[in-house]
């Protein structure tokens, strides 16, 4: 009897019975794994690593009667036919490999495109670098920074993809994105590292000169006739509505006033202040005297 071969995918299966001819081709029966179940069990899912059998018939697979095997008719090839089949299989495998390689290149290119789009949208240059603005109160110059094209984020604060000429008293330092974030090509998202906030805060802290501010007065004490310079204004919207936060400087000492009132005062101007000490607190390593019931009088 001539020697016959089976496709590689059936090489390890047990042949059943004698080969037979059909329509000029040779075939045989083979004992193959059932394609409907797992080891004879028709499962509807997995729970705690165990198969959950279908409730009907105790989960026994009706296709293989619980044996886990079925008989299939498979083709037998002559040596000449097998060589042709193998050559065709090699060609298909090569084509699949080339397709996968091309798809990988396209995925990488798309991931890089998405990353560059993220950089552009979030204030980074194409190298993944951005320049953070630092200074006593960047909120006070936020409108100017917006005009310069700066972006704001809770982590990097005001930042720009390129160095800028910022106002006197402010500066910039550069950071690379991969020191603080990781680009996830699969999801197309930037993932922040666990220590990102701590690292960027250290960078901002290193830009500050040691504060000489000291606490002023005692809690509850009424301070009178302090000459202060109005340095910044910001605020927040809380459950009682909008609250202004005014910051003043008296020499090296810093005062803050939380209020819903809207006094007609200008940043940079000097005022005579009378106020009550509400509390002492340290904010961003600066000793700050929080005051209330402020009375301000402009000093020409």
Beta strands, then each sheet from edge to edge (+ up, - down):
strand 1: 14-22
strand 2: 25-33
strand 3: 43-47
strand 4: 50-53
strand 5: 69-76
strand 6: 129-134
strand 7: 151-153
strand 8: 157-160
strand 9: 171-176
strand 10: 181-184
strand 11: 189-192
strand 12: 222-238
strand 13: 241-250
strand 14: 253-259
strand 15: 270-283
strand 16: 286-298
sheet 1: 1+ 2- 5+
sheet 2: 3+ 4-
sheet 3: 7+ 8- 6+ 9-
sheet 4: 10+ 11-
sheet 5: 12+ 13- 14+ 16+ 15- 12+
end
